[in-house]
């Protein structure tokens, strides 16, 4: 078996493994038990997706498409920061009201 993908955490590993399985590629996610050794905090670098030798090239092709779509979604979402902007203005307005209230 070959490592087709090194995931950031166990959740991403299972997402990518499910994507590969949906494309007819048998997978094995390694590192499930190592994750618990780090406690409740998600440990990074332990989650690997293994595929059979003959499935390595098709798996990497699917993973490349996944990474490209993931980057495109991140790029589109990064320009839309309205909730964060609203929160900053709300906190600024609340701070101004508290300062006014404390001066009276």
C-alpha positions as CSV (number, residue, x, y, z in Angstrom):
1,X,0.0,0.0,0.0
2,X,1.1,3.6,-0.8
3,X,0.3,6.8,1.0
4,X,-1.9,8.8,-1.3
5,X,-2.5,11.8,0.9
6,X,-1.3,13.2,4.3
7,X,-4.3,15.0,5.9
8,X,-4.2,17.8,8.3
9,X,-6.3,15.9,10.8
10,X,-8.4,12.8,11.1
11,X,-11.6,14.5,10.0
12,X,-10.1,15.6,6.7
13,X,-8.6,12.2,6.2
14,X,-12.0,10.5,6.4
15,X,-13.5,13.1,4.1
16,X,-10.9,12.5,1.5
17,X,-11.1,8.7,2.0
18,X,-14.9,8.9,1.5
19,X,-14.3,10.9,-1.7
20,X,-11.9,8.2,-3.0
21,X,-14.3,5.4,-2.0
22,X,-17.1,7.3,-4.0
23,X,-14.8,7.1,-7.0
24,X,-14.2,3.4,-6.6
25,X,-10.8,3.4,-4.9
26,X,-10.4,1.3,-1.8
27,X,-8.7,3.2,1.1
28,X,-7.3,2.7,4.5
29,X,-7.1,5.7,6.9
30,X,-4.1,5.4,9.2
31,X,-3.5,7.2,12.4
32,X,-6.9,6.9,14.0
33,X,-5.5,5.6,17.3
34,X,-2.6,7.9,17.3
35,X,-5.0,10.8,17.3
36,X,-6.3,9.9,20.8
37,X,-2.8,10.0,22.2
38,X,-2.8,13.7,21.9
39,X,-6.0,14.2,23.9
40,X,-9.0,16.1,22.7
41,X,-7.0,18.5,20.7
42,X,-6.8,17.4,17.0
43,X,-3.2,16.3,16.4
44,X,-1.7,17.0,13.0
45,X,0.5,14.9,10.8
46,X,-0.7,11.5,11.9
47,X,-3.6,11.0,9.5
48,X,-2.6,9.3,6.2
49,X,-4.7,7.8,3.5
50,X,-3.3,4.5,2.0
51,X,-4.4,3.0,-1.3
52,X,-3.3,-0.1,-3.2
53,X,-0.2,0.4,-5.5
54,X,-2.3,0.2,-8.7
55,X,-4.8,2.8,-7.4
56,X,-2.1,5.4,-6.5
57,X,-2.3,7.4,-9.8
58,X,-6.1,7.6,-9.9
59,X,-6.2,8.5,-6.2
60,X,-3.8,11.3,-6.7
61,X,-5.8,12.6,-9.6
62,X,-9.0,12.7,-7.5
63,X,-7.1,14.3,-4.6
64,X,-5.6,17.0,-6.9
65,X,-9.2,17.9,-8.1
66,X,-10.3,18.0,-4.4
67,X,-7.5,20.3,-3.5
68,X,-8.1,22.6,-6.5
69,X,-11.8,22.8,-5.6
70,X,-11.0,23.4,-1.9
71,X,-8.6,26.3,-2.8
72,X,-11.3,27.8,-5.1
73,X,-13.9,27.7,-2.4
74,X,-11.5,29.2,0.1
75,X,-10.6,32.0,-2.3
76,X,-14.3,32.8,-3.0
77,X,-15.2,32.7,0.7
78,X,-12.3,34.9,1.9
79,X,-13.7,38.0,0.1
80,X,-17.0,37.8,2.0
81,X,-16.1,38.9,5.5
82,X,-19.5,40.6,6.3
83,X,-20.2,38.7,9.5
84,X,-16.8,39.6,10.9
85,X,-17.2,43.2,9.8
86,X,-20.6,43.5,11.5
87,X,-19.2,42.0,14.7
88,X,-16.3,44.5,14.7
89,X,-18.7,47.5,14.2
90,X,-21.1,46.1,16.9
91,X,-18.2,45.8,19.4
92,X,-17.0,49.3,18.6
93,X,-20.5,50.7,19.1
94,X,-20.9,48.8,22.4
95,X,-17.6,50.1,23.6
96,X,-18.6,53.7,22.7
97,X,-21.9,53.3,24.6
98,X,-20.1,51.9,27.7
99,X,-17.7,54.9,27.6
100,X,-20.5,57.4,27.3
101,X,-22.4,55.6,30.1
102,X,-19.4,55.6,32.4
103,X,-18.8,59.4,31.9
104,X,-22.3,60.2,33.2
